[in-house]
């Protein structure tokens, strides 16, 4: 899905929302940032397989979409923290029912495997 779909007023709301969270790491980052601010190094340690380049790119996209706030502290060494904006919290809350559905689906799949 292209990023332009997230801004097209002629697409359905679900398509516009999915365009904002589309990608391997965005929902995981959204979930982690719900617990409070995180520094980039902490996020990298928590998410093995995520490169610094992809983390930076993903957080910038999320910041551009108004989901994430980037706070740079004027200290030496520089300290940067990312946190959810109120708009990002709204999205996280909107995704809670979908997450519940996903967990129920996984339970169903596990039950079906046990029967087979």
C-alpha positions as a printed Julia matrix, in Angstrom:
116×3 Matrix{Float64}:
   0.0     0.0    0.0
   1.4     3.39  -0.87
   1.75    6.23   1.63
  -0.34    8.44  -0.65
  -3.36    6.22   0.1
  -3.22    7.49   3.69
  -3.94   11.01   2.43
  -6.43   10.26  -0.35
  -9.85   11.57   0.75
 -11.57    9.13  -1.63
 -10.5     5.92   0.14
 -12.38    4.26   2.96
 -11.31    5.1    6.5
  -9.97    1.63   7.18
  -7.66    1.86   4.15
  -6.43    5.27   5.31
  -5.78    3.92   8.82
  -3.99    0.8    7.58
  -1.78    2.94   5.34
  -0.56    4.74   8.48
   0.29    1.53  10.38
   1.44   -0.48   7.37
   4.93   -1.88   7.77
   6.73   -4.5    9.78
   7.56   -2.39  12.85
   4.91    0.32  13.23
   2.38   -1.6   15.28
   5.11   -2.96  17.55
   6.55    0.52  18.06
   3.06    1.88  18.73
   2.54   -0.83  21.33
   5.9    -0.14  23.04
   5.42    3.62  23.04
   2.06    3.2   24.79
   4.01    2.49  27.98
   5.83    5.84  27.88
   8.81    7.53  26.23
  11.63    5.41  24.82
  15.11    6.27  23.63
  16.15    4.91  20.21
  18.83    2.65  21.69
  16.29    1.11  24.06
  13.95    0.41  21.16
  16.77   -1.22  19.17
  17.68   -3.47  22.1
  14.05   -4.43  22.61
  13.48   -5.27  18.93
  16.22   -7.57  17.6
  16.26   -7.53  13.83
  15.35   -3.85  13.6
  18.19   -1.79  12.14
  18.97    1.75  13.21
  18.22    2.99   9.68
  14.78    1.36   9.57
  13.99    2.52  13.12
  14.84    6.12  12.21
  12.83    5.95   8.98
   9.83    4.37  10.69
   9.81    6.83  13.59
  10.08    9.76  11.15
   7.1     8.44   9.18
   5.13    8.03  12.4
   6.15   11.54  13.45
   5.04   12.86  10.05
   1.68   11.16  10.52
   1.28   12.86  13.9
   1.51    9.63  15.92
   4.88   10.16  17.59
   6.58   13.09  19.28
  10.36   13.41  19.13
  11.94   15.2   22.09
  15.61   16.18  21.9
  17.17   17.24  25.19
  19.96   19.82  25.05
  22.49   17.83  27.04
  25.83   16.29  26.3
  25.63   13.67  24.99
  22.38   14.53  23.22
  19.42   12.55  24.42
  16.4    11.86  22.23
  13.13   10.28  23.34
  10.07    9.24  21.39
   6.57    9.17  22.82
   3.03    8.89  21.52
   1.09   12.03  20.76
  -2.58   12.24  21.79
  -3.41   11.34  18.16
  -1.12    8.28  18.44
  -2.88    7.27  21.67
  -6.21    7.56  19.85
  -4.92    5.15  17.22
  -3.62    2.73  19.86
  -7.03    2.74  21.54
  -8.77    2.21  18.2
  -6.53   -0.81  17.55
  -7.33   -2.51  20.88
 -10.45   -4.3   19.56
  -8.5    -5.43  16.5
  -5.74   -6.78  18.75
  -8.36   -8.69  20.74
  -9.73  -10.17  17.53
  -6.19  -11.15  16.5
  -5.59  -12.94  19.81
  -8.89  -14.83  19.47
  -7.88  -15.85  15.94
  -4.54  -17.17  17.18
  -6.29  -19.15  19.93
  -8.64  -20.62  17.33
  -5.74  -21.63  15.09
  -3.93  -23.24  18.03
  -7.08  -25.16  19.01
  -7.55  -26.36  15.42
  -3.93  -27.62  15.34
  -4.47  -29.6   18.53
  -7.55  -31.29  17.07
  -5.72  -32.27  13.87
